[in-house]
Amino acid sequence: MIDQAEQFSRKEVLPLSDRLDHQEEGLMPSLIRKAGDLGFCGIDAPEAHGGFGLGKNLAARILEHLSLNASFSVTYGITSGISQFGLSVFGTEDQKAQYLPRLTTGEWIGAYALSEPNSGSDALSMVTRADQRGDKWILNGTKMWISNAKWANFFLVMAKIGGEKVSAFLVERDFPGVSISREEHKMGLKGSSTARLVLDNAEIPLENLLYEPGKGHYVAFNALNIGRFKLGSMSIGPAREAIFQSSGYAKDRKQFGRPISEFGLIRQKLADMAAYFFVAESCLYRTGQNIDDAFATRDKTVEGMRSAAEEFAVECSACKILATEMESMIVDEALQIYGGYGFTEEFPLARIYRDSRVARIYEGTNEINRIFLADRFMRRVAEGKAKGTFSGDSFISELAGKAYSRFSKDQVVLGALSDLTLLCYAEQSVRIRGTRLGGLAQVAADRFTKWANAKAAFAFQTVTGEAVTVPAPRQSGTDELAENVLERQAPLLSL
Ligand SMILES: Cc1cc2nc3c(=O)[nH]c(=O)nc-3n(C[C@H](O)[C@H](O)[C@H](O)COP(=O)(O)OP(=O)(O)OC[C@H]3O[C@@H](n4cnc5c(N)ncnc54)[C@H](O)[C@@H]3O)c2cc1C
């Protein structure tokens, strides 16, 4: 299915990029329908309701290859992911039977509505309210930034019962009182729909309350945990495409009588891009495997599924931050390889660059994820559940262990602790994979470790104020890594 996903992206989606950016009538929904026909719209949904029931790891790999065009990817990612996950985990059998088959076939498009004009990061300060009147919930409020709004038939909406208890509701577009405002005029992701969902005395059947009253934050945040992990895959998809395009360009473009791919500073960029991709990929699919293992060992009750998703909340945040920041660095260097042509709309990098920027903002900004990560990890340390993470077996883990003894709620300290934690996780992940695969994987791991050690030393100084000597780097492998990328026009290795 991974190959099929890449073929779908290359044959069906990428050739339509310009038309998608103009939001040509009916085009995106027809692509989602095609994806549904191929089984992509419910890859990790339960088989009983039209899904494939695949593990999160394989589903994320498929998502990566369906993400070469980011506008398609966000549309697809939300309808097949965050809008369905809450329903799959917290829905009653009747609710699942009513909505999942239409979403998993691509007949319907789903959306997830948490944010409001005045509550973004502070999502629980939402003011959309729900009140029971007779046999209906009456919802009033405006949900902002709702991806897929223009096309969605189904919205997972968070609102406060009586203005107090955050609760989740299954809302159909055609329910009375539901409407969509104009499209936001965005800097990127122009092919995706982002608009407000307006609920004006919207009438929702009583049975469309999802899970329990006052427990909507469980639904919202559990969906977000897995959503963050999946956003990691959605971020390295465009990074993969940026590597493909820019390595091809570097071979073709000649200056000073030679292909620019022969110049040391261009080769350095290609080698860095390979190493950044390698680290994001290694963290993501290590986490995916751990989540799958946790799901396999839990009972299939709501509590079992919820605790499995929650257990890896720290790693999901680490993946979101790492993958989106690696994506930004890869895409930025890829555009630089194109020189002035990269700055025009005639070449693919301008779109990839514009589209990639938002990944550091949504599904929890990277600042909010950093604060959450360090805080949550400290709780794990206090509960004795962090054994092995800072085992002192690397420069970074040693620094991280020492730095956590100075834990404080000061945000700058939290940010630096979070950096140490995710660098530690990343360094472990590439080391494990580098040792297992050897060869170029080991070279990429060493290159990343050199970069990560310097970043970790800076973060350690921020927490402690103490100077620290960074270990001498091992091989940097510029030519070997660059040559491999140029030859294959792809990231270093595939899993
Ligand atoms: C294209 C797009 C699609 C989206 N799709 C959806 C969707 O489908 N459904 C949905 O519900 N939402 C969606 N969102 C909303 C998105 O999740 C929010 O934009 C995001 O959570 C940030 O909220 P905000 O924009 O209100 O920024 P704010 O929360 O106002 O943040 C502004 C800045 O302040 C920082 N900040 C905020 N609080 C703190 C703090 N405590 N400490 C330190 N820094 C802080 C932030 O990191 C950020 O840099 C989408 C947004 C965009 C742009």
The ligand as a Gaussian input file, in Angstrom:
#p B3LYP/6-31G(d) Opt

LIG

0 1
 C       -4.247000      26.427000       8.147000
 C       -4.779000      26.120000       9.509000
 C       -5.605000      25.020000       9.693000
 C       -6.129000      24.748000      10.958000
 N       -6.996000      23.692000      11.104000
 C       -7.650000      23.536000      12.290000
 C       -8.696000      22.566000      12.411000
 O       -8.998000      21.820000      11.468000
 N       -9.377000      22.489000      13.588000
 C       -9.087000      23.277000      14.660000
 O       -9.718000      23.142000      15.694000
 N       -8.078000      24.204000      14.583000
 C       -7.371000      24.354000      13.425000
 N       -6.373000      25.303000      13.318000
 C       -6.086000      26.167000      14.454000
 C       -4.742000      25.922000      15.090000
 O       -4.783000      24.742000      15.827000
 C       -4.391000      27.172000      15.920000
 O       -4.046000      28.196000      15.006000
 C       -3.272000      26.915000      16.893000
 O       -3.690000      26.064000      17.922000
 C       -2.742000      28.215000      17.509000
 O       -3.777000      29.008000      18.007000
 P       -3.857000      30.556000      17.596000
 O       -3.718000      30.649000      16.136000
 O       -5.059000      31.123000      18.234000
 O       -2.545000      31.208000      18.230000
 P       -2.371000      31.681000      19.746000
 O       -2.795000      30.620000      20.679000
 O       -2.957000      33.034000      19.913000
 O       -0.775000      31.791000      19.825000
 C       -0.034000      32.908000      19.307000
 C        1.445000      32.701000      19.683000
 O        1.581000      32.691000      21.120000
 C        2.177000      31.481000      21.541000
 N        1.579000      31.067000      22.797000
 C        0.267000      30.918000      23.102000
 N        0.127000      30.520000      24.371000
 C        1.366000      30.416000      24.894000
 C        1.895000      30.045000      26.168000
 N        1.121000      29.623000      27.189000
 N        3.240000      30.067000      26.340000
 C        4.068000      30.437000      25.326000
 N        3.630000      30.779000      24.095000
 C        2.301000      30.774000      23.896000
 C        1.914000      30.472000      20.418000
 O        2.867000      29.413000      20.412000
 C        2.016000      31.368000      19.191000
 O        3.374000      31.534000      18.831000
 C       -5.786000      25.571000      12.066000
 C       -4.927000      26.664000      11.879000
 C       -4.432000      26.948000      10.620000
 C       -3.528000      28.149000      10.463000

